[in-house]
Amino acid sequence: MTLDLLGISVYVEKNKAHPIYEKLVSRSGKKADDFPFSTMKDLFVVAACMGAKHKLYEELDSRRDIFSGELFNPKIDVPVLAALAFHRTKDLEVLSDPKQVIEIAQCWANGGIHILIDELLANPGLSPLYNFVELIQEH
């Protein structure tokens, strides 16, 4: 069974989370150490995992479309998103509803992005990239 995420928009919290995505995702010509994620999709998946790990499931108050679901790698990202949806619902039926899988991931990411901002930007001394490496090593 595969989840078809084609045409499903992925949203983040417009006022609180989107500025964080802007701070952590690389842009051409910028110093890579300051931007540990190459795409918003990558940051979204990590934020969703952090939200689930720390049980921070937060509904979005205001939404901003940041990318389309077909950007998720079907062999890497989609299984992670499916696992996060199942983790939340404990119901296999959720895996037959791609929109619900994305909605659940959005809420996990909305909770997890605040952990990432604390760990990656508020930790003085090292660049966000090195702080991310430290975070991975801790877990």
Buried (B, 14 or more C-beta within 10 A) or exposed (E): EEBEBEEBBBBBBBEBBBEBBEBBBBEEEEEEEBBBBEBBBBBBBBBBBBBBBEEBBBEBEEBBEBBBBEBBEEEEBBBBBBBBBBBBBEEEEBBEBBEBBBBBBBBBBBBBBBBBBEBBBEBEEEBBBBBBEEBEEEE
